[in-house]
Amino acid sequence: MSILVAPSDRDRLGAMSAAIACVAVVGIGLGLSIPLLSLEMERMGASSVVIGLNTAVAGLAAILTVPFVPRLAAKLGVVRLLALAIGLGGLCLVAFKLLPHLALWFPLRFVFSTTLGALFVLSEFWINDAAPPERRGLVMGIYATVLALGFAVGPALLTLLGTEGFAPYLAGAGLFFLGLLPLALARTLSPALAHGEGGRLATYLRLAPVAVLAAALYGAVEAGAFAILPLYGLRIGLDARAEAGLVSAAALGNVLFQIPVGLLADRVDRRAVMLGASLLGALGAALIPAASGSFAALAALIFAWGGIAGTLYTVGLAHLGASLRGPDLAGANAAFVMLYNVGLMLGPPLVGGGMDLAPPHGFAWALALLFVAFALPVATSLWRRPA
């Protein structure tokens, strides 16, 4: 990361480090909570659809609360709101285990997901504000890699600590609280966030439709896979640790693909990169049933598929950043996060419903269809407006 820093850029580095620490907390929170709570609800006797609906509360919470985050941050301060979100999110993780009742988990998940939504919006705004314009693609790649690492840490904790007892909940909360340290060190470096910046969601749907749709697809595939993949593993005869291992494989593939594909997207039409990722994502999902008879083959496929799917976030965010400048950037990041959370809300019930309709491989067919649905508007955009 030293190539980004000159002696006069210490403040910029501190700001980027704090923003990246915040998105690491988001990754850990989602990567840990989605599979862990899905398995816990399975033990409670919940159906795949109910589990998907509970997971979808995360997207609903963000959709309802994200528009108010900039206004609240302008009143409290960006750093104060980020610290509040980290602290409350860590406490919510422990509360899930202390309150093992499905009816309580819906409002609790709403609060937990609200904290993650605030972290997501403000960290994206901060990293975009702090990134040198000439190296924005590289910075976004690093940012997305750390997000992916956070996702990998969550399932890895389940592999090491198991999915029962207090250990995974307490470990996750501890990692949340560690995120307060770089935030405290950069408390004087946060950007100003004024009222009324940017436009409405419809504005960004019109100006950068492919980018925001990429966010929606990424949210749907990511949440759907993380929530339902452990259940799919259970249905094909894997034990709990092997199920968590599949989620780890997807997350680790995501880690390795972010920076190389981000650099590629700086050199070719980003829409072409997203089209290739969507077609390969559909193919990889369609091959899951054929690989399900061998854990090694399935894990290898999930690793590659997870890496390809994860690039939609990096390329979509880079495409958005290249399309908009100035005051619109904060609003564009909020729109990106909102569309991501629309996908987060819709993905788990769609994928879980697919598995219920065609058990167990309907899980894979539903994921493949989501990728195909995104490929169509991307191909149309390329046809109408060639690079």
C-alpha positions, 0 to 999 in steps of 0.5 A: 500500500506504500505506493499510495502514500507520500510524506504529505499524505499521512492524513489521507492514509489515516482516513483510508485506514479508518474507512477500511477498518469500518468496512472490515467490521461490516464484512465480519458482521455479515460473514459471521451472522448470515451462516451462523444465524441460519444454522441456529434457526435450522436447529430451532425448526424454521423452514428455509423460507422463514430463514430467508425472510429473517435474513431479508430483514437485513436488507429491509433495515438498510433500505428504510434507514440508509436515506437518514444516515447522512443527515444523522452523521451531519448532526452527530459527526461521521466518527461518532456515528461510526463508533456508535454503530460498531458498539451497538452492532457488537452488543447485538451479536451477543444478544442473539445468543442471549435471546434464542427466540425466533420472534425476537430475532426479527426486530433484533436483526433489524437493529443489527443490520441498521448498524451495518448499513450505517457503517457501509454507507459512511465507510464508502463515502469516506474512502471515496473522499480520501482516495487519490483520484488517479488511483481510485481503482486500486484503492477500491480494490483494496477496500473490496479486498478487506471487505471480502477478508471480513466475509472470510473471517466470519465463516472461518470463525465458525470452522474454528469455534463451531456453530454452537455455544457462545464462542462464535458470538463473543469472538465476533463481538470482540472483533467489532470492538477492535474496529474502534481503535483505528477509528479513534486514531482518525477521529479528526480526519473524517470528511464533512457531510452536509445536508442535501448533498446528491440527488434521489435514488432515481437519479443514479438509476438513470445516470449509472443503471448498470452500476447500481444493478450490479450492487443489487445482484451482488447483494442478492447472490452474496446473501442468498449464498451465505444464508442457504449454502450451509443448508444446501450442504446439510441437505447433501449430507455434509456436517456443520464444519464442512458446511461452514467450509463451503462458505469460507471457500466462497469468501476466500475466492472473493478475496483473491479476485478483487484487486486483479479484476479491479485493475482490469476494470481500469483498462477495459470497458467495465460493463464488459467485465461485469458481463463476463462475470455474470455469465461465468457466475451463471455457469458456475452456479449451474455446475454446482449440482454436478460437483455436489458428489465430491466435497473437494470438487464442490469446494473448488467450484465454490471458491472460483464461483465466489471469486467471480461473483465478488468482483461485481462489487468492485467493478460496479463501485469503480464504474459508479465512481467514474460516472459521478463526481463532487457532491453527487458522490455521497448520494451515489454511494448511498444509492449503491448501498441501498440497491445492494440491500434490495438484493440482500433482502430479495436474494435469501427468500428467492434462493431458499424458495428455489431450494424448497421448490426443487430440493436440494439443487434448486438452490443452484438453479435460482443463483444461475437465474439471478446472474442471467437476469443481470447479464441481459441489461448489461449486454443491452447497454453494451449494444446500445452504447459501445465503448 
